[in-house]
């Protein structure tokens, strides 16, 4: 499908939040598409995230990718894939309240459901910190499925201001189907951390799938030495399969 892109500035309790929107260019007749809330890495709307968003949209989804640091940076800010960008992204990660991100979910879900090309069914997907935020988004009653690519800080609870995220403790509240995708060579989520998340999902009897690849952190990012095109294609297909079944 041909994809149309635009941005929308949405009002949130903590100020305007820019969302980058990717949607099939021309809905055929009355055809409508599911919505996807797509969370980026700590660098916000980079080229790789834009391309992943367009890929999902091209497979028949209305995608909204928010700028997750809208409290701290002006609209359109993209952090560089370098030491300075990483340090700034991590600083914002620990300066933002979880309540801010949780409130943002409701704003984006309402915007997706109101989009003229959306059929009202909504899922979430995210990468790195975005994987964690997609996991938390599944706490929202309207999220039917969520796909989390190498989500950071779930096992340690170190996301957000104060570094005491309650994400893992709230697993039992999730009703959405969950897909967890990991790289075994990812130093940010060690074996013990992944095991803690797996056991929490199992104990809570959630509906989930689990895939570990022999890959590093950020293997979906199509820039840099860690990108693995073969594994990225396989993982992307898993995500598409989830959303095709549930949305």
C-alpha positions as CSV (number, residue, x, y, z in Angstrom):
1,X,0.0,0.0,0.0
2,X,1.0,3.6,-0.6
3,X,1.4,5.4,2.7
4,X,0.4,9.0,3.6
5,X,2.3,10.7,6.4
6,X,1.5,13.8,8.5
7,X,1.8,14.9,12.1
8,X,-0.8,15.9,14.6
9,X,-0.2,17.9,17.8
10,X,-2.4,16.4,20.5
11,X,-3.4,18.1,23.8
12,X,-2.3,16.1,26.9
13,X,-2.4,17.0,30.6
14,X,1.3,17.9,30.4
15,X,1.2,19.9,27.2
16,X,1.1,19.4,23.4
17,X,2.4,16.0,22.1
18,X,3.4,15.6,18.5
19,X,2.3,12.3,16.9
20,X,3.6,11.2,13.6
21,X,0.8,9.6,11.6
22,X,1.3,7.0,8.9
23,X,-1.8,5.6,7.1
24,X,-2.8,3.9,3.9
25,X,-3.1,6.7,1.3
26,X,-6.6,5.9,0.0
27,X,-9.1,3.8,1.9
28,X,-11.1,1.8,-0.6
29,X,-14.8,2.7,-0.2
30,X,-15.9,1.9,3.3
31,X,-12.7,0.0,4.2
32,X,-11.1,1.0,7.5
33,X,-7.9,-0.2,9.1
34,X,-6.8,-1.0,12.7
35,X,-4.8,1.5,14.6
36,X,-1.4,1.0,16.0
37,X,0.3,3.1,18.8
38,X,4.0,2.9,17.9
39,X,6.5,3.8,20.6
40,X,10.0,4.8,19.5
41,X,13.4,4.3,21.2
42,X,14.8,7.0,23.5
43,X,15.8,9.0,20.4
44,X,12.2,9.7,19.4
45,X,11.2,9.9,15.7
46,X,14.4,8.8,14.0
47,X,14.7,7.6,10.4
48,X,14.6,3.9,11.4
49,X,11.4,4.5,13.5
50,X,9.8,6.4,10.6
51,X,10.6,3.5,8.3
52,X,9.2,0.9,10.7
53,X,6.1,3.0,11.1
54,X,5.6,3.2,7.3
55,X,6.1,-0.5,7.0
56,X,3.3,-1.2,9.5
57,X,1.1,1.3,7.7
58,X,1.8,-0.2,4.4
59,X,0.5,-3.5,5.7
60,X,-2.9,-1.9,6.5
61,X,-2.6,0.0,9.8
62,X,-3.1,3.6,10.9
63,X,0.0,4.3,12.9
64,X,0.6,7.0,15.4
65,X,4.1,7.4,16.7
66,X,4.3,9.9,19.6
67,X,7.3,12.0,20.6
68,X,7.7,10.6,24.1
69,X,9.7,13.5,25.5
70,X,7.2,16.2,24.6
71,X,7.5,17.6,28.2
72,X,11.2,18.2,27.7
73,X,11.8,19.0,24.0
74,X,10.0,21.1,21.4
75,X,8.0,19.3,18.7
76,X,10.1,17.7,16.0
77,X,13.1,17.1,18.2
78,X,15.1,14.0,17.2
79,X,18.0,12.8,19.4
80,X,21.2,11.6,17.6
81,X,22.4,8.0,17.7
82,X,25.5,9.1,19.6
83,X,26.8,9.4,23.2
84,X,25.2,12.8,23.7
85,X,21.9,11.7,22.3
86,X,21.9,8.6,24.4
87,X,22.8,10.4,27.6
88,X,20.0,13.0,26.9
89,X,17.4,10.3,26.1
90,X,18.3,8.4,29.3
91,X,18.1,11.5,31.4
92,X,14.6,12.2,30.0
93,X,13.7,8.6,30.6
94,X,14.3,9.1,34.3
95,X,12.9,12.6,34.5
96,X,9.4,11.7,33.1
97,X,6.6,10.6,35.4
98,X,4.9,7.3,34.6
99,X,1.6,9.0,35.0
100,X,2.6,11.3,32.1
101,X,3.1,8.3,29.7
102,X,0.0,6.6,31.1
103,X,-2.1,9.7,30.4
104,X,-0.6,9.9,26.9
105,X,-1.9,6.4,26.0
106,X,-5.5,7.5,26.5
107,X,-5.0,10.6,24.4
108,X,-3.5,8.6,21.5
109,X,-6.0,5.9,21.7
110,X,-8.8,8.4,21.4
111,X,-7.1,10.1,18.5
112,X,-6.6,6.8,16.7
113,X,-10.2,5.8,17.1
114,X,-11.3,9.1,15.8
115,X,-9.1,8.9,12.7
116,X,-11.3,8.6,9.6
117,X,-9.3,5.6,8.3
118,X,-9.3,3.7,11.6
119,X,-11.9,0.9,12.3
120,X,-11.7,1.5,16.0
121,X,-9.6,-1.5,16.9
122,X,-6.2,-0.5,18.5
123,X,-3.0,-2.2,19.3
124,X,0.5,-1.1,20.5
125,X,4.1,-1.8,19.5
126,X,7.4,-0.4,20.7
127,X,11.1,-0.7,20.7
128,X,13.6,-0.4,23.6
129,X,12.0,2.1,26.0
130,X,9.1,2.0,23.5
131,X,8.7,-1.7,24.2
132,X,8.2,-1.0,27.9
133,X,5.7,1.8,27.1
134,X,3.9,-0.6,24.7
135,X,3.7,-3.1,27.6
136,X,2.3,-0.4,29.9
137,X,-0.1,0.7,27.1
138,X,-1.6,-2.8,27.3
139,X,-3.0,-1.8,30.7
140,X,-5.5,0.4,28.8
141,X,-8.8,-1.2,28.2
142,X,-8.9,-0.3,24.5
143,X,-5.6,-2.0,23.6
144,X,-6.3,-5.4,22.2
145,X,-2.7,-6.6,21.5
146,X,0.8,-5.3,22.1
147,X,4.2,-6.3,20.7
148,X,7.2,-5.4,22.7
149,X,10.6,-5.4,21.0
150,X,13.5,-5.8,23.6
151,X,11.7,-3.7,26.2
152,X,14.0,-2.1,28.7
153,X,13.6,-1.5,32.5
154,X,10.6,-3.8,33.0
155,X,12.6,-6.4,34.9
156,X,14.4,-3.7,37.0
157,X,11.5,-1.3,37.5
158,X,13.8,1.6,36.7
159,X,11.7,3.5,34.1
160,X,10.4,7.0,35.0
161,X,11.0,9.5,37.7
162,X,12.3,7.9,40.9
163,X,13.1,4.6,39.0
164,X,10.3,2.7,40.7
165,X,8.1,1.6,37.9
166,X,5.2,-0.8,38.9
167,X,4.9,-2.3,35.5
168,X,5.8,-5.9,36.4
169,X,3.6,-5.8,39.5
170,X,0.6,-4.9,37.3
171,X,0.9,-7.7,34.8
172,X,-2.3,-9.3,36.1
173,X,-4.3,-6.2,34.9
174,X,-3.4,-6.8,31.3
175,X,-6.2,-8.2,29.1
176,X,-4.5,-7.8,25.8
177,X,-2.6,-10.5,24.0
178,X,1.2,-9.9,24.4
179,X,4.1,-10.7,22.1
180,X,7.6,-10.4,23.6
181,X,10.6,-10.3,21.3
182,X,14.1,-10.4,22.6
183,X,17.8,-10.5,21.5
184,X,19.8,-13.0,23.6
185,X,22.9,-10.9,23.3
186,X,21.2,-7.8,24.6
187,X,23.1,-6.5,27.7
188,X,20.2,-4.2,28.7
189,X,17.9,-7.2,29.5
190,X,20.0,-10.1,30.9
191,X,18.8,-13.7,31.0
192,X,17.7,-13.3,34.6
193,X,15.7,-10.2,33.7
194,X,13.9,-11.9,30.9
195,X,13.2,-14.9,33.1
196,X,11.6,-12.6,35.7
197,X,9.2,-11.2,33.1
198,X,8.4,-14.6,31.7
199,X,7.6,-16.0,35.1
200,X,5.4,-12.9,36.0
201,X,3.4,-13.4,32.8
202,X,3.1,-17.1,33.4
203,X,2.0,-16.7,37.0
204,X,-0.6,-14.1,36.0
205,X,-1.9,-16.5,33.3
206,X,-1.7,-13.9,30.6
207,X,-2.1,-14.7,26.9
208,X,1.4,-14.2,25.5
209,X,4.0,-15.4,23.1
210,X,7.7,-15.3,23.6
211,X,10.5,-15.3,21.1
212,X,14.3,-15.0,21.6
213,X,16.6,-14.5,18.7
214,X,20.4,-14.6,18.7
215,X,20.7,-10.9,18.2
216,X,21.9,-7.8,20.0
217,X,19.8,-4.9,21.4
218,X,18.2,-2.7,18.6
219,X,18.5,-5.4,16.0
220,X,15.4,-3.9,14.3
221,X,17.1,-0.5,13.8
222,X,18.2,-0.4,10.2
223,X,21.2,1.8,10.9
224,X,24.4,0.8,12.7
225,X,26.3,-2.4,13.4
226,X,23.6,-4.2,15.4
227,X,21.0,-4.3,12.6
228,X,20.2,-7.8,11.5
229,X,17.9,-7.8,8.4
230,X,17.1,-11.5,8.4
231,X,16.1,-11.5,12.1
232,X,14.3,-8.2,11.7
233,X,12.2,-9.6,8.9
234,X,11.3,-12.7,10.9
235,X,10.4,-10.6,14.0
236,X,8.4,-8.1,11.9
237,X,6.4,-11.0,10.5
238,X,5.6,-12.2,14.0
239,X,4.2,-8.8,14.9
240,X,2.1,-8.7,11.8
241,X,0.7,-12.1,12.6
242,X,-0.3,-11.0,16.0
243,X,-2.1,-7.9,14.8
244,X,-3.8,-9.7,11.9
245,X,-5.3,-12.2,14.4
246,X,-6.3,-9.7,17.1
247,X,-7.1,-6.5,15.3
